Each structure stands twice: as C-alpha cells, then as structure tokens.
Amino acid sequence: MRLIDADYFKTQITAAATEINMASEGMTFCKIIDAQPTVCDMKKALEELKFLKRYNVELASEYDKQGKQHFMELAEAKVDAYKKAIEIIKAGGTGEQT
C-alpha cells in the first residue's frame, strides 16, 4: 500500500475526463475517491506527537530537579525525536523541512 495525493489525482482525472468529453463521469469518479477512508489521520498523529513531546519536556525537567542527569538526557533525546517527527508530518511526509 502507498499513500497518494488524492487532490492531485482528482485534478488529473478531471482533466482527462474533460478531454474525452466525459466530465460527468470524471466528477463521479472524484466523488468515489473522496469517499475513501484515509490510511492515517495526520491531524491525530500530530496531536499525539505534540502530547508526547510536552510529556517528555516535563519529564526532563523533573529529572533535572531530582539530579537524575542520565534520565534527563534520555527524555531530552525523546523530545528531539518528537520535534523531528512533528516536522516530518507538517511537511506532509515529503522529507522537506517546514
């Protein structure tokens, strides 16, 4: 399975259907595409990553107060990983930085 840009695909379908005088059929096909479930809800994934980032920021702060340097560093490393994952999702998974 792979993810596609459904909006771009619909643009291609509309153009091709119009070219062969089947615009109505093209619109019907676009409606079928719109009705399909998504593989991943990017908004929910982003919310979860932001929650985990905030949790680990608080955890790192608590470990710092307790003088647990190693655990603080591990929590900070997780924060960095969550930041990177958030950037990837915001870029749409294309690898481009926001």
matplotlib code that plots the C-alpha trace (Angstrom):
import matplotlib.pyplot as plt

x = [0.0, 1.1, -0.2, -1.1, -2.0, -5.8, -6.3, -3.7, -5.1, -8.6, -7.2, -5.7, -8.9, -10.9, -8.6, -8.5, -12.3, -12.9, -10.5, -12.6, -16.0, -16.7, -16.6, -19.7, -18.1, -14.9, -16.8, -18.4, -15.0, -13.7, -16.6, -15.7, -12.1, -13.4, -15.5, -12.4, -11.1, -7.7, -4.8, -3.5, -5.2, -2.3, -4.1, -4.5, -0.9, 0.4, -1.7, -0.3, 3.3, 2.8, 1.4, 4.3, 6.8, 5.2, 5.2, 8.9, 9.7, 8.0, 9.7, 13.2, 12.5, 11.5, 14.6, 16.8, 15.3, 16.0, 19.6, 19.0, 21.2, 21.1, 17.3, 17.0, 19.2, 17.1, 13.9, 15.6, 16.6, 13.0, 11.9, 14.3, 12.9, 9.3, 10.2, 11.7, 8.6, 6.4, 8.4, 8.1, 4.3, 3.9, 5.9, 3.4, 5.9, 7.8, 11.1, 11.1, 11.6, 8.9]
y = [0.0, 3.5, 7.0, 9.2, 12.9, 12.4, 16.1, 15.9, 12.6, 14.1, 17.0, 14.6, 12.6, 15.8, 16.9, 13.5, 13.1, 16.6, 15.9, 12.9, 14.6, 12.5, 15.3, 13.9, 10.5, 12.2, 14.0, 10.8, 9.1, 12.0, 11.6, 7.9, 9.0, 11.5, 8.7, 6.5, 6.3, 7.7, 5.4, 7.8, 10.8, 13.2, 15.6, 13.0, 11.7, 15.3, 15.8, 12.6, 13.5, 17.0, 15.5, 13.1, 15.9, 18.0, 15.0, 14.4, 18.1, 17.9, 14.6, 16.0, 19.0, 16.7, 14.5, 17.6, 18.8, 15.4, 15.4, 12.3, 13.5, 10.3, 10.1, 13.8, 13.3, 10.4, 12.4, 15.3, 13.0, 11.8, 15.5, 16.0, 12.9, 14.1, 17.5, 15.9, 13.6, 16.7, 18.5, 15.5, 15.3, 19.1, 18.7, 16.1, 13.2, 14.5, 14.9, 18.7, 20.9, 23.4]
z = [0.0, -0.7, 0.0, -2.9, -3.3, -3.8, -4.8, -7.5, -8.7, -8.9, -10.9, -13.4, -13.6, -14.2, -17.0, -18.7, -18.4, -19.8, -22.7, -23.8, -23.2, -20.0, -17.4, -15.6, -15.3, -14.1, -11.4, -10.3, -10.0, -7.9, -5.5, -5.2, -4.3, -1.7, -0.1, 0.6, 4.2, 4.9, 5.9, 8.5, 10.2, 10.1, 12.5, 15.2, 14.7, 15.1, 18.2, 19.7, 18.9, 20.4, 23.6, 23.9, 23.3, 26.1, 28.4, 27.9, 28.3, 31.7, 32.5, 31.6, 33.9, 36.7, 36.3, 36.2, 39.5, 41.0, 39.7, 37.5, 34.6, 32.6, 32.7, 31.9, 28.8, 27.6, 28.0, 26.1, 23.3, 23.0, 22.8, 19.9, 18.2, 18.6, 17.3, 14.2, 13.7, 14.0, 11.3, 9.0, 9.5, 9.0, 5.7, 4.6, 4.9, 1.9, 3.7, 3.1, 6.2, 7.2]

ax = plt.figure().add_subplot(projection="3d")
ax.plot(x, y, z, "-o")
ax.set_aspect("equal")
plt.show()
